[in-house]
Amino acid sequence: DLAIKHFQKSNSADEKLFVGFGYAYLAKNKIQLARKNFERALGINPDNLHAQFGMATMYEQTGEKENAFLIYSKLRISNPEHAWVKVRYEFIKSTQTEFFLKEAANFKNQQDMNAYIDALIRASQYSPEITDIQVEIGDHYNFQEQYKEAAVQYEKVLEKLPNDEELQLKLAAVYEKMHKFDSAVMIYQKMLETKPGDLDITNKIN
């Protein structure tokens, strides 16, 4: 309250002043006033670290984890050594990934497959490096005969794990079902380079 009274005595339109108002109102849980002041600071300087961090903190307090995570993700790029940015980014990433994986498991047990796959996709958005999630999504689409969607997931994983033989076979099989035979043959030929003379792969190419 004292901080706000002091800020109100200022006649300047300085970005630091608006950031100060933003944090003071955030501490008082006056979310709309906090948002307004952080936005005014960012209107003056879109790169203001404290205003961006204030917006992310505000989103966390209001349960808008995805919006907070997007800001922290950008801040990690522009401020890679900022310790608190790292802490908040990793915290949201780990907790939200775990949350949506648990949600996916619950929906799968309930046979609510649409909600199951949506939860997996959300988990993958927070942790795209966990390729097992993307493979599970691809396997689901494959089983549902949604081959285009399955191929997209398998292709993403193979960009990270180009020599994963099991995944190469899955993608090639999906390409065959899509009648994309040239693409399937290319995968088999690549596999044959590492396993020359393999009869199974040769037969598939033939």
Salt bridges, closest charged atoms under 4 A:
ASP1 OD1 - LYS28 NZ 2.67
GLU60 OE1 - ARG88 NH2 2.53
GLU64 OE2 - ARG35 NH2 3.95
GLU66 OE1 - ARG122 NH2 3.34
GLU81 OE1 - LYS86 NZ 3.94
GLU98 OE2 - LYS102 NZ 3.31
GLU129 OE2 - LYS93 NZ 2.96
ASP139 OD1 - LYS170 NZ 3.01
GLU165 OE2 - LYS195 NZ 3.05
GLU166 OE2 - LYS170 NZ 3.95
ASP198 OD2 - LYS195 NZ 3.56
